[in-house]
Amino acid sequence: MKLLFATLEVEIGFNRFLLHKTKQN
């Protein structure tokens, strides 16, 4: 169960990173 939450956290962080990069352009 902990692994699932860790994966979700990484996915959310990655999505935020992509969103931030898109806003800069």
Gaussian input, Z-matrix of N, CA and C with variables (Angstrom, degrees):
# hf/3-21g

backbone

0 1
 N
 C     1     B1
 C     2     B2     1     A1
 N     3     B3     2     A2     1     D1
 C     4     B4     3     A3     2     D2
 C     5     B5     4     A4     3     D3
 N     6     B6     5     A5     4     D4
 C     7     B7     6     A6     5     D5
 C     8     B8     7     A7     6     D6
 N     9     B9     8     A8     7     D7
 C    10    B10     9     A9     8     D8
 C    11    B11    10    A10     9     D9
 N    12    B12    11    A11    10    D10
 C    13    B13    12    A12    11    D11
 C    14    B14    13    A13    12    D12
 N    15    B15    14    A14    13    D13
 C    16    B16    15    A15    14    D14
 C    17    B17    16    A16    15    D15
 N    18    B18    17    A17    16    D16
 C    19    B19    18    A18    17    D17
 C    20    B20    19    A19    18    D18
 N    21    B21    20    A20    19    D19
 C    22    B22    21    A21    20    D20
 C    23    B23    22    A22    21    D21
 N    24    B24    23    A23    22    D22
 C    25    B25    24    A24    23    D23
 C    26    B26    25    A25    24    D24
 N    27    B27    26    A26    25    D25
 C    28    B28    27    A27    26    D26
 C    29    B29    28    A28    27    D27
 N    30    B30    29    A29    28    D28
 C    31    B31    30    A30    29    D29
 C    32    B32    31    A31    30    D30
 N    33    B33    32    A32    31    D31
 C    34    B34    33    A33    32    D32
 C    35    B35    34    A34    33    D33
 N    36    B36    35    A35    34    D34
 C    37    B37    36    A36    35    D35
 C    38    B38    37    A37    36    D36
 N    39    B39    38    A38    37    D37
 C    40    B40    39    A39    38    D38
 C    41    B41    40    A40    39    D39
 N    42    B42    41    A41    40    D40
 C    43    B43    42    A42    41    D41
 C    44    B44    43    A43    42    D42
 N    45    B45    44    A44    43    D43
 C    46    B46    45    A45    44    D44
 C    47    B47    46    A46    45    D45
 N    48    B48    47    A47    46    D46
 C    49    B49    48    A48    47    D47
 C    50    B50    49    A49    48    D48
 N    51    B51    50    A50    49    D49
 C    52    B52    51    A51    50    D50
 C    53    B53    52    A52    51    D51
 N    54    B54    53    A53    52    D52
 C    55    B55    54    A54    53    D53
 C    56    B56    55    A55    54    D54
 N    57    B57    56    A56    55    D55
 C    58    B58    57    A57    56    D56
 C    59    B59    58    A58    57    D57
 N    60    B60    59    A59    58    D58
 C    61    B61    60    A60    59    D59
 C    62    B62    61    A61    60    D60
 N    63    B63    62    A62    61    D61
 C    64    B64    63    A63    62    D62
 C    65    B65    64    A64    63    D63
 N    66    B66    65    A65    64    D64
 C    67    B67    66    A66    65    D65
 C    68    B68    67    A67    66    D66
 N    69    B69    68    A68    67    D67
 C    70    B70    69    A69    68    D68
 C    71    B71    70    A70    69    D69
 N    72    B72    71    A71    70    D70
 C    73    B73    72    A72    71    D71
 C    74    B74    73    A73    72    D72

   B1=1.4635
   B2=1.5408
   B3=1.3128
   B4=1.4717
   B5=1.5259
   B6=1.3364
   B7=1.4663
   B8=1.5248
   B9=1.3360
   B10=1.4616
   B11=1.5268
   B12=1.3147
   B13=1.4659
   B14=1.5225
   B15=1.3267
   B16=1.4624
   B17=1.5244
   B18=1.3258
   B19=1.4706
   B20=1.5256
   B21=1.3227
   B22=1.4639
   B23=1.5252
   B24=1.3157
   B25=1.4614
   B26=1.5224
   B27=1.3276
   B28=1.4662
   B29=1.5257
   B30=1.3210
   B31=1.4714
   B32=1.5209
   B33=1.3360
   B34=1.4672
   B35=1.5353
   B36=1.3255
   B37=1.4594
   B38=1.5185
   B39=1.3315
   B40=1.4671
   B41=1.5254
   B42=1.3332
   B43=1.4689
   B44=1.5282
   B45=1.3183
   B46=1.4721
   B47=1.5169
   B48=1.3350
   B49=1.4631
   B50=1.5291
   B51=1.3236
   B52=1.4699
   B53=1.5244
   B54=1.3254
   B55=1.4605
   B56=1.5286
   B57=1.3241
   B58=1.4568
   B59=1.5235
   B60=1.3372
   B61=1.4612
   B62=1.5220
   B63=1.3292
   B64=1.4674
   B65=1.5292
   B66=1.3128
   B67=1.4705
   B68=1.5260
   B69=1.3258
   B70=1.4636
   B71=1.5243
   B72=1.3141
   B73=1.4731
   B74=1.5229
   A1=110.63
   A2=115.95
   A3=118.71
   A4=110.94
   A5=115.49
   A6=119.82
   A7=110.52
   A8=115.69
   A9=120.44
   A10=110.70
   A11=116.38
   A12=119.99
   A13=111.19
   A14=116.56
   A15=120.37
   A16=109.50
   A17=116.01
   A18=119.77
   A19=110.46
   A20=116.48
   A21=120.38
   A22=110.33
   A23=116.37
   A24=120.69
   A25=110.56
   A26=115.88
   A27=120.36
   A28=109.85
   A29=116.52
   A30=120.32
   A31=111.03
   A32=116.91
   A33=121.22
   A34=109.88
   A35=115.86
   A36=119.85
   A37=111.23
   A38=116.13
   A39=120.46
   A40=110.46
   A41=115.92
   A42=120.11
   A43=110.52
   A44=116.72
   A45=120.31
   A46=110.06
   A47=115.61
   A48=120.67
   A49=110.25
   A50=116.39
   A51=120.50
   A52=110.06
   A53=117.05
   A54=121.53
   A55=109.99
   A56=117.26
   A57=122.19
   A58=110.46
   A59=115.98
   A60=120.33
   A61=110.32
   A62=116.31
   A63=120.09
   A64=110.40
   A65=116.95
   A66=121.23
   A67=110.99
   A68=117.57
   A69=121.00
   A70=111.51
   A71=118.05
   A72=120.52
   A73=110.94
   D1=-40.13
   D2=179.66
   D3=-62.48
   D4=-35.44
   D5=-178.97
   D6=-62.89
   D7=-38.67
   D8=-179.61
   D9=-62.19
   D10=-45.23
   D11=-179.80
   D12=-65.93
   D13=-36.80
   D14=178.89
   D15=-63.99
   D16=-40.61
   D17=179.58
   D18=-65.03
   D19=-41.60
   D20=179.28
   D21=-63.26
   D22=-41.23
   D23=-179.60
   D24=-62.45
   D25=-42.65
   D26=179.80
   D27=-64.75
   D28=-41.74
   D29=-179.80
   D30=-63.11
   D31=-43.36
   D32=179.83
   D33=-64.22
   D34=-43.70
   D35=178.92
   D36=-62.35
   D37=-40.37
   D38=-179.91
   D39=-66.09
   D40=-41.29
   D41=179.17
   D42=-63.55
   D43=-40.21
   D44=178.87
   D45=-64.53
   D46=-39.03
   D47=179.22
   D48=-62.42
   D49=-44.64
   D50=179.57
   D51=-65.15
   D52=-42.56
   D53=-179.39
   D54=-61.69
   D55=-42.68
   D56=179.85
   D57=-63.97
   D58=-40.44
   D59=-179.20
   D60=-67.34
   D61=-36.32
   D62=-179.47
   D63=-68.69
   D64=-37.20
   D65=-178.97
   D66=-66.22
   D67=-33.55
   D68=-177.69
   D69=-67.26
   D70=-34.27
   D71=-176.63
   D72=-71.38

